[in-house]
Amino acid sequence: MPSKVISTVNFKSGGKSSILRLLAEELQTAIINFDSNRDATIYNKVPTLNVNPKSSIHRKSDGIYIDGKKPIHNEYFLCDFGGYHDSRIGLIKSDIYIIPTFADFETIRESVRMETYLRELHADANLSKPRIIYVLNGLGIGNNKDVVKKATSELQININQIKSEAVILFFPETKLVKKLVNENYTVKDVLDDFFLGRWAYKKVFDFVDELRTHIDRV
C-alpha cells in the first residue's frame, strides 16, 4: 500500500506536537518523534516512537524505515520534527508538510522561509512541489473572528510573495490541548469523560475535520 507521510515542521513550541496528537487519533496511527531533546512518550497518550539521532532513516513507497525496519503498519506516517534545522527532513521528503505559525510578522516570515527550504529540497531531488498546509495558531491571539481574519490576511500576503499554493487553516485556542498533555488524555477520553465534549470543543474538531479533508486530497 502506498504511504502518505505527513510532517510538522518549523520553530519549537509552535504547536506541531499538539496538531499531531489530534491528527494521530483521527487517522488511527502513531507519531514518530524526531526531537532528540524531548521524550514525547511522556506527553503523548497516543502511540509514539522516539527516534534515536543515530538511527538510519529511509523513505520507501510503503513508508518510513528506521534502522531497516518499518515501525508503523499503516497508510499514514506522522513525523514530528523538533525545530527548524533537522537534516532528516531532507531524508524523508514528506508528501505533506504542516507548518504551524503565530500571527506576528517575524514568525510568519520564518514560516515562509521554511516553505522555501522545503520546496528547494524537493526540487533538488527532482520531486514535485510538496503540499504545504499553514496552521495559524490561535494561542496568543484568541478566537476573535476579526483578529483571526487580519492575521490570516497577513500570512496570505507573505505566502503570495513566493507564489505559494499553500492553504491556511486556523487552529483555535483551546483548553483541550491542556487536557491531552497535562492530564494525559486522548480525545476519546475527553469525550467519554465529558458528555458535552464535542460541543464544547467544536471549533477544534472542525479544524481537525478540515485538516483531514486537505490530507485526503493529496
C-alpha positions in Angstrom: 0.0 0.0 0.0 1.4 3.4 -0.9 2.1 5.5 2.1 1.4 9.1 3.0 4.0 10.9 5.1 2.9 14.0 6.9 5.4 16.1 8.8 5.0 19.0 11.2 8.0 21.4 10.8 9.1 24.9 11.9 10.4 26.5 15.1 10.0 25.0 18.5 6.8 25.5 20.6 4.7 26.5 17.6 2.0 23.8 18.1 3.5 21.0 16.0 3.0 18.3 18.6 -0.5 19.5 19.6 -1.6 19.2 16.0 -0.2 15.7 15.5 -1.8 14.4 18.7 -5.2 15.3 17.3 -4.3 14.0 13.9 -2.9 10.7 15.1 -6.3 9.8 16.7 -8.2 11.0 13.6 -6.0 8.8 11.3 -5.6 6.0 13.9 -1.9 5.9 13.6 1.2 6.7 15.6 3.6 9.7 15.9 7.2 9.4 15.0 9.1 11.9 17.2 12.4 13.2 15.7 13.1 15.7 18.5 16.0 14.0 20.3 15.8 16.5 23.2 12.3 15.5 24.1 10.8 12.2 25.2 7.4 12.6 23.5 6.1 9.3 25.0 5.7 11.2 28.3 3.4 13.8 26.8 1.5 11.7 24.2 -1.0 9.1 25.2 -1.4 8.2 21.6 1.2 5.6 20.3 4.6 7.4 19.9 8.0 6.4 18.8 11.1 8.4 19.7 13.8 8.2 17.0 17.4 7.9 18.0 19.5 10.6 16.3 21.9 7.9 15.1 19.3 5.8 13.5 19.3 5.3 9.8 16.2 6.7 8.0 14.9 5.7 4.6 11.8 6.6 2.8 10.3 3.9 0.5 7.0 3.8 -1.3 5.3 1.9 1.5 6.5 4.2 4.3 9.4 5.1 6.5 12.1 2.6 7.5 14.1 3.2 10.7 17.2 1.1 11.1 15.9 -1.1 8.3 12.5 -1.8 9.9 9.1 -0.2 9.2 7.8 0.8 12.7 4.2 1.6 11.6 1.9 -0.7 9.5 -0.5 2.0 8.4 -1.0 4.2 5.4 -0.2 7.3 7.4 3.2 8.2 8.9 3.1 11.3 11.1 6.6 12.9 11.7 7.2 15.5 14.4 10.4 17.4 13.9 11.8 19.3 16.8 12.9 22.5 15.2 13.8 24.4 12.1 17.1 22.7 11.1 16.9 19.0 11.0 18.7 17.3 8.1 16.4 14.2 8.4 13.6 16.4 6.9 15.5 16.0 3.7 15.8 12.2 4.0 12.1 11.7 4.3 10.8 14.3 1.8 7.2 14.2 3.1 4.1 14.3 0.9 2.5 16.9 3.2 4.1 19.5 5.4 2.2 21.2 8.2 3.8 24.5 9.2 2.3 26.0 12.4 2.9 29.7 12.8 1.9 32.6 15.1 0.4 35.9 13.9 3.4 38.2 14.4 5.5 39.3 11.4 8.7 37.6 12.4 7.3 34.2 12.9 5.3 34.5 9.7 8.4 35.4 7.8 10.3 32.4 9.3 7.4 30.1 8.4 7.5 31.3 4.8 11.3 30.7 4.7 10.6 27.1 5.8 8.3 26.6 2.8 11.0 27.9 0.6 13.5 25.5 2.1 11.1 22.5 1.7 10.5 23.4 -2.0 14.2 23.6 -2.6 14.7 20.1 -1.0 12.1 18.6 -3.3 13.4 20.4 -6.4 16.9 19.2 -5.7 15.6 15.6 -5.5 13.5 16.1 -8.8 10.3 15.6 -6.8 7.1 17.5 -7.4 6.3 20.5 -5.2 5.3 19.5 -1.7 1.8 20.1 -0.4 2.0 22.8 2.3 -0.6 23.5 5.0 0.0 26.5 7.2 -1.7 26.4 10.5 -2.2 29.7 12.2 -2.0 29.0 15.9 -4.7 30.8 17.9 -2.6 30.8 21.1 -2.0 34.4 21.9 -4.5 35.9 19.5 -7.6 34.1 20.7 -10.6 33.2 18.6 -12.0 36.6 17.7 -13.1 36.5 14.1 -11.8 39.9 13.1 -8.3 39.3 14.7 -8.1 35.9 13.0 -9.1 37.3 9.7 -6.5 40.0 9.9 -3.8 37.5 10.9 -4.8 35.2 8.1 -4.6 38.0 5.6 -1.1 39.0 6.7 0.0 35.3 6.3 -1.6 35.1 2.8 0.2 38.2 1.7 3.5 36.7 2.6 3.0 33.3 1.0 1.7 35.0 -2.2 5.1 36.7 -2.5 6.7 33.3 -3.1 3.9 32.2 -5.4 2.8 29.5 -2.9 -0.2 27.3 -3.5 -0.4 26.5 0.2 -3.6 26.6 2.2 -4.1 28.3 5.6 -6.1 26.7 8.4 -6.8 28.2 11.8 -6.1 26.1 15.0 -8.3 27.8 17.7 -7.1 28.5 21.2 -8.5 25.7 23.3 -8.2 24.1 26.7 -8.4 20.7 25.0 -4.6 20.6 24.4 -4.0 21.1 28.1 -6.1 18.1 28.9 -4.2 16.0 26.3 -0.8 17.0 27.8 -1.2 17.8 31.5 -3.8 15.1 32.2 -2.5 12.6 29.6 -5.9 12.3 27.9 -6.8 11.2 24.4 -9.6 12.9 22.6 -11.7 9.8 23.2 -11.0 10.1 26.9 -12.3 13.7 26.9 -15.5 12.8 25.0 -16.1 9.8 27.4 -15.4 11.9 30.4 -17.4 15.0 29.4 -20.7 14.3 27.6 -20.7 17.8 26.1 -17.1 17.4 24.9 -17.8 17.5 21.2 -19.9 20.6 21.5 -17.5 22.3 23.9 -14.6 21.8 21.6 -16.5 22.1 18.3 -14.0 24.5 16.8 -11.1 22.2 17.4 -13.0 19.2 15.9 -13.9 21.4 12.9 -10.2 22.2 12.5 -9.3 18.5 12.5 -12.1 17.7 10.0 -10.8 20.4 7.7 -7.2 19.3 8.0 -8.2 15.7 7.3 -10.1 16.9 4.2 -6.9 18.5 2.8 -4.8 15.4 3.6 -7.2 13.1 1.8 -7.0 15.3 -1.3 -3.2 14.5 -1.7 
